[in-house]
Amino acid sequence: MFRPLDWLLGFFSLDIGIDLGTANTLVAIRDKGIVINEPSWVAINKRTRRPLAIGAEAREMVGRTPGDIVAIRPLRDGVISEFEITEAMLKYFIDKSHEQMLVPFPRPRVVVGVPSGVTEVEKRAVYDATISAGAREAYLIEEPMAAAIGAGLPIIESRGSMIVDIGGGTTEVAVFAMGGIVVSRSIRVAGDEMDEDIIGYIRNKYNLLIGERMAERAKMAIGSAFPLPEEKTMTIRGRNLITGLPQVVEISSIELREAMSPSINIIVDTVLDALDETPPELVSDLIETGVCLAGGGALIQGLADRLEDSVKMRVWVAEDAMTCVARGAGRVLEDLDNYERVLVGLHRGSTRH
């Protein structure tokens, strides 16, 4: 059904690719690259359920809000858990990416990344939320596919390539050839689980309760998956569970590596499982091209070395690993005709039939 107003507003709107992540939402504008990289947090009024702050501003409120305000993440494990709040967040990011434009109601074409293991119902929720947030056409792409395109892997060729995309809520492992996914694995073990591992470890070892943000800061500063050339230390602050008083403890990267090892081991085993299922011809290609790491989790120190040690082939971190999915989604919009076949089944927009 042709809608003239949508078409007219669409003419003045930008095509955008969105990596709707559990931890961070990134927005790429066609031909401009990444324009927004903000945490996927929304602060809402408990009584009215109305969003009060979104993104970085809401993230600052985590653990510091008064009784009637709560800061939440509307996505869990890469899946929408709060539909209306996700819709409000998407609308905020779509409007924010059009700030420089003079269009009052942006109606862009949007490509959104979804985890490869999601159900039809979960896909439909992302699609509906995107359309409700103001998109004139919405397309879904599997996150490992978008990450591979963003990382510049030759997915359209017959040569095999492999990506391990470690986000906040999910880890996606996929082997590609001929523009399709040959083997894929999607597990709900990623950055968030590592943070929980750290919180649990510090609680058990030091009787110290720390918050999610403190755990994440420690993970990013001194977290590692493989012995470092020079081990590091950092001070963490929390509440002593026995005395109830504030306490400061110094921890080392060796301790943090031990804390994160359960999640890291699951990710390594998942990669080995995927390789075990990969046809031998493609494995021989992978020995040449190696395994590409993408997503925020790829930045954990020594993770490439740890994987290399297990899979016995080259493992490399994509350039600007954190933004691969959003950049890939943006690139699909630049060449929609060629990339149409890599989009997920439920991708027909509201104005294309």
C-alpha positions as CSV (number, residue, x, y, z in Angstrom):
1,M,0.0,0.0,0.0
2,F,1.5,3.3,-1.1
3,R,1.4,6.1,1.5
4,P,2.3,9.5,-0.1
5,L,3.1,11.2,3.3
6,D,5.4,8.3,4.3
7,W,7.1,8.5,0.9
8,L,7.5,12.3,1.2
9,L,8.9,12.2,4.8
10,G,11.0,9.2,3.8
11,F,12.5,11.4,1.0
12,F,14.0,13.7,3.7
13,S,14.9,10.9,6.2
14,L,18.1,9.0,6.5
15,D,18.5,5.2,6.0
16,I,19.8,3.8,9.3
17,G,21.3,0.5,10.6
18,I,20.7,-0.3,14.3
19,D,22.5,-2.7,16.5
20,L,19.9,-3.1,19.1
21,G,22.2,-4.6,21.7
22,T,21.5,-5.8,25.3
23,A,24.2,-3.6,26.6
24,N,24.6,-0.9,24.0
25,T,22.6,0.4,21.0
26,L,24.6,1.7,18.0
27,V,23.2,3.6,15.1
28,A,24.9,3.8,11.7
29,I,23.7,6.2,9.0
30,R,24.1,5.3,5.4
31,D,27.3,6.8,4.0
32,K,28.1,8.5,7.3
33,G,29.1,5.6,9.6
34,I,28.4,5.3,13.4
35,V,26.5,8.4,14.8
36,I,25.2,7.0,18.1
37,N,26.7,4.6,20.6
38,E,24.8,4.7,23.8
39,P,23.9,2.2,26.6
40,S,20.6,0.4,26.2
41,W,19.2,1.8,29.4
42,V,15.9,3.5,30.1
43,A,14.9,5.2,33.3
44,I,11.1,5.0,33.9
45,N,8.6,6.2,36.4
46,K,7.4,3.1,38.2
47,R,3.8,4.3,38.5
48,T,3.2,5.6,35.0
49,R,5.8,3.5,33.1
50,R,6.8,6.7,31.2
51,P,10.4,6.9,30.1
52,L,12.2,9.8,31.9
53,A,15.7,9.3,30.5
54,I,17.2,7.1,27.7
55,G,20.7,6.0,26.9
56,A,23.8,7.5,28.6
57,E,21.7,9.7,30.9
58,A,19.7,6.7,32.1
59,R,22.8,4.6,32.6
60,E,24.2,7.2,35.0
61,M,21.1,6.6,37.2
62,V,21.6,2.9,37.6
63,G,21.6,2.0,41.3
64,R,21.1,5.7,42.2
65,T,17.4,6.3,41.6
66,P,14.8,7.3,44.2
67,G,12.0,4.8,45.0
68,D,9.5,5.9,42.2
69,I,12.1,5.8,39.4
70,V,13.8,2.6,38.1
71,A,16.5,2.2,35.5
72,I,16.1,-0.9,33.4
73,R,17.4,-2.5,30.2
74,P,14.4,-3.3,28.0
75,L,16.3,-6.1,26.2
76,R,17.5,-9.3,27.9
77,D,19.8,-11.7,26.1
78,G,19.4,-9.8,22.9
79,V,15.6,-10.2,23.0
80,I,12.9,-7.6,23.8
81,S,11.5,-8.1,27.3
82,E,9.7,-4.7,27.6
83,F,8.0,-3.9,24.3
84,E,6.7,-0.3,24.9
85,I,10.0,0.8,26.5
86,T,12.0,-0.7,23.6
87,E,9.8,1.2,21.2
88,A,10.4,4.4,23.1
89,M,14.1,3.8,23.1
90,L,14.1,3.1,19.3
91,K,12.1,6.2,18.7
92,Y,14.6,8.2,20.7
93,F,17.5,6.9,18.7
94,I,15.7,7.4,15.4
95,D,14.9,11.0,16.3
96,K,18.4,11.7,17.7
97,S,20.0,10.5,14.5
98,H,17.9,13.0,12.5
99,E,18.7,16.0,14.8
100,Q,20.6,17.8,12.0
101,M,17.7,17.3,9.6
102,L,14.7,19.6,9.4
103,V,12.2,16.7,9.1
104,P,9.6,16.8,11.9
105,F,8.6,13.1,11.8
106,P,11.5,11.0,10.4
107,R,10.3,8.0,8.4
108,P,13.6,6.1,7.6
109,R,14.3,2.7,6.3
110,V,15.8,0.7,9.1
111,V,17.9,-2.5,9.3
112,V,18.0,-4.0,12.8
113,G,20.3,-6.8,13.9
114,V,18.7,-9.7,15.8
115,P,20.5,-12.7,17.4
116,S,20.5,-15.8,15.1
117,G,18.8,-18.0,17.7
118,V,15.6,-15.9,18.2
119,T,12.1,-17.3,17.6
120,E,9.6,-16.0,15.1
121,V,7.7,-14.3,17.9
122,E,10.8,-12.5,19.1
123,K,11.6,-11.4,15.5
124,R,8.1,-10.1,15.1
125,A,8.5,-8.1,18.3
126,V,11.6,-6.3,17.0
127,Y,10.0,-5.7,13.6
128,D,6.8,-4.3,15.2
129,A,8.7,-2.1,17.7
130,T,10.8,-0.6,14.8
131,I,7.7,0.2,12.7
132,S,5.9,1.6,15.8
133,A,9.0,3.8,16.5
134,G,8.6,5.5,13.1
135,A,10.4,3.4,10.5
136,R,8.7,3.4,7.1
137,E,10.3,0.1,6.2
138,A,12.0,-2.3,8.7
139,Y,14.4,-5.1,7.8
140,L,15.9,-7.7,10.1
141,I,19.4,-9.2,9.7
142,E,21.0,-11.8,11.9
143,E,23.7,-10.3,14.0
144,P,26.6,-12.6,12.9
145,M,25.7,-11.8,9.3
146,A,25.7,-8.1,10.0
147,A,28.9,-8.3,12.0
148,A,30.6,-10.3,9.2
149,I,29.6,-7.6,6.6
150,G,30.8,-4.9,9.0
151,A,34.1,-6.6,9.5
152,G,34.6,-6.9,5.8
153,L,34.5,-10.7,5.5
154,P,33.9,-12.2,2.0
155,I,30.5,-13.7,2.9
156,I,29.2,-13.6,-0.7
157,E,32.1,-15.7,-2.0
158,S,32.3,-19.5,-2.0
159,R,35.3,-19.2,0.3
160,G,34.4,-20.0,3.9
161,S,34.7,-17.4,6.7
162,M,33.9,-17.5,10.4
163,I,32.9,-14.9,13.0
164,V,32.5,-15.0,16.8
165,D,30.4,-12.0,17.9
166,I,30.4,-11.5,21.6
167,G,27.9,-8.9,22.8
168,G,26.3,-8.1,26.1
169,G,23.6,-10.7,26.2
170,T,24.5,-13.2,23.5
171,T,27.5,-14.8,21.8
172,E,27.0,-15.6,18.1
173,V,29.2,-18.0,16.3
174,A,28.7,-18.5,12.5
175,V,30.5,-20.0,9.5
176,F,29.6,-18.4,6.1
177,A,29.9,-19.4,2.5
178,M,28.0,-18.3,-0.7
179,G,26.1,-15.5,1.1
180,G,24.6,-17.8,3.7
181,I,25.2,-19.2,7.1
182,V,26.4,-22.8,7.0
183,V,26.8,-23.4,10.7
184,S,25.6,-21.2,13.5
185,R,25.5,-21.2,17.3
186,S,23.8,-18.6,19.5
187,I,24.3,-18.8,23.3
188,R,23.1,-16.5,26.0
189,V,26.5,-16.3,27.6
190,A,28.4,-13.1,26.9
191,G,29.5,-9.8,28.6
192,D,26.6,-9.8,31.2
193,E,27.4,-13.3,32.4
194,M,31.1,-12.3,32.8
195,D,30.0,-9.4,35.0
196,E,27.9,-11.8,37.1
197,D,30.8,-14.2,37.4
198,I,33.0,-11.3,38.7
199,I,30.2,-10.2,41.2
200,G,29.9,-13.8,42.5
201,Y,33.7,-14.3,42.7
202,I,34.3,-11.1,44.7
203,R,31.3,-11.9,47.0
204,N,32.6,-15.4,47.8
205,K,36.3,-14.5,48.1
206,Y,36.1,-11.1,49.9
207,N,32.6,-11.0,51.3
208,L,32.3,-7.8,49.3
209,L,29.1,-6.9,47.4
210,I,29.8,-4.8,44.3
211,G,27.4,-3.4,41.6
212,E,27.1,-4.3,38.0
213,R,28.9,-1.1,36.9
214,M,31.9,-1.8,39.1
215,A,32.1,-5.4,37.8
216,E,32.0,-4.1,34.2
217,R,34.6,-1.5,34.9
218,A,36.9,-4.1,36.3
219,K,36.3,-6.5,33.4
220,M,37.2,-3.7,30.9
221,A,40.2,-2.5,32.8
222,I,42.0,-5.7,33.8
223,G,39.8,-8.6,32.6
224,S,41.6,-11.2,30.5
225,A,41.2,-14.6,29.0
226,F,44.9,-15.5,28.7
227,P,48.0,-14.8,30.9
228,L,49.1,-11.2,30.2
229,P,52.7,-10.2,29.6
230,E,52.4,-8.0,32.7
231,E,49.6,-8.7,35.1
232,K,47.6,-5.7,36.4
233,T,45.8,-4.7,39.6
234,M,42.9,-2.3,40.4
235,T,41.0,-1.2,43.4
236,I,37.3,-2.0,43.6
237,R,34.8,-0.5,46.0
238,G,31.7,-2.1,47.5
239,R,29.9,-3.0,50.7
240,N,31.2,-5.6,53.1
241,L,28.5,-8.3,53.6
242,I,29.5,-9.0,57.2
243,T,30.0,-5.5,58.7
244,G,27.7,-3.7,56.2
245,L,30.3,-1.0,55.9
246,P,32.0,0.3,52.7
247,Q,35.2,-1.4,51.8
248,V,38.0,-1.1,49.2
249,V,39.8,-4.2,47.9
250,E,42.7,-4.5,45.5
251,I,42.3,-7.3,42.9
252,S,44.6,-8.6,40.2
253,S,44.0,-9.6,36.6
254,I,44.9,-13.2,37.6
255,E,41.9,-13.3,40.0
256,L,39.6,-11.7,37.4
257,R,40.7,-14.3,34.8
258,E,39.8,-17.0,37.3
259,A,36.4,-15.3,38.0
260,M,35.6,-15.0,34.2
261,S,36.8,-18.5,33.3
262,P,33.4,-20.2,33.4
263,S,31.8,-17.9,30.8
264,I,35.0,-17.8,28.7
265,N,35.2,-21.7,28.7
266,I,31.5,-21.9,27.5
267,I,32.3,-19.5,24.6
268,V,35.5,-21.5,23.6
269,D,33.5,-24.8,23.7
270,T,30.8,-23.2,21.5
271,V,33.4,-22.2,18.9
272,L,34.8,-25.7,19.0
273,D,31.3,-27.2,18.6
274,A,30.7,-25.0,15.5
275,L,34.0,-26.0,14.0
276,D,33.2,-29.7,14.6
277,E,30.1,-29.3,12.5
278,T,31.7,-27.4,9.7
279,P,32.3,-29.3,6.4
280,P,36.0,-30.1,5.8
281,E,36.2,-28.0,2.7
282,L,35.2,-24.9,4.7
283,V,37.6,-25.8,7.5
284,S,40.5,-25.8,5.0
285,D,39.4,-22.3,4.0
286,L,39.2,-21.2,7.6
287,I,42.8,-22.3,8.2
288,E,43.8,-19.7,5.5
289,T,41.4,-16.9,6.6
290,G,41.3,-17.5,10.3
291,V,38.5,-16.7,12.8
292,C,37.3,-13.1,13.2
293,L,36.2,-11.8,16.6
294,A,33.6,-9.0,16.8
295,G,31.4,-7.3,19.4
296,G,32.4,-5.6,22.7
297,G,33.5,-9.0,24.2
298,A,36.2,-9.3,21.5
299,L,38.1,-6.4,23.3
300,I,38.7,-8.6,26.4
301,Q,42.5,-8.9,26.6
302,G,44.0,-12.2,25.5
303,L,40.7,-13.6,24.2
304,A,42.1,-14.0,20.7
305,D,45.1,-15.8,22.1
306,R,42.9,-18.1,24.2
307,L,40.8,-19.0,21.2
308,E,43.9,-19.4,19.0
309,D,45.3,-21.8,21.6
310,S,42.1,-23.9,21.5
311,V,41.2,-23.9,17.8
312,K,44.8,-24.1,16.5
313,M,44.3,-21.5,13.8
314,R,44.7,-17.7,13.5
315,V,42.1,-15.7,15.5
316,W,42.0,-11.9,14.9
317,V,39.9,-9.1,16.2
318,A,37.9,-7.0,13.7
319,E,38.8,-3.4,13.3
320,D,36.5,-1.4,15.6
321,A,35.0,-4.7,16.8
322,M,32.3,-3.0,18.9
323,T,30.6,-1.3,15.9
324,C,30.7,-4.2,13.4
325,V,26.9,-5.1,13.6
326,A,25.8,-1.5,13.2
327,R,28.2,-0.8,10.3
328,G,27.2,-4.1,8.6
329,A,23.5,-3.1,8.9
330,G,24.3,0.3,7.4
331,R,26.2,-1.3,4.6
332,V,23.2,-3.5,3.7
333,L,21.1,-0.4,3.2
334,E,23.8,1.1,0.8
335,D,23.3,-2.0,-1.4
336,L,19.9,-3.4,-0.6
337,D,19.4,-5.2,-3.9
338,N,22.6,-7.3,-3.5
339,Y,22.2,-7.9,0.2
340,E,18.4,-8.6,0.1
341,R,19.0,-12.4,0.3
342,V,20.9,-12.1,3.6
343,L,18.0,-10.5,5.4
344,V,15.8,-12.5,7.8
345,G,12.5,-13.9,6.5
346,L,10.2,-11.4,8.2
347,H,11.8,-8.4,6.4
348,R,9.2,-7.0,4.1
349,G,8.6,-3.4,4.9
350,S,5.2,-1.8,5.4
351,T,5.4,-0.1,2.0
352,R,6.9,-2.9,0.0
353,H,4.9,-5.9,-1.0
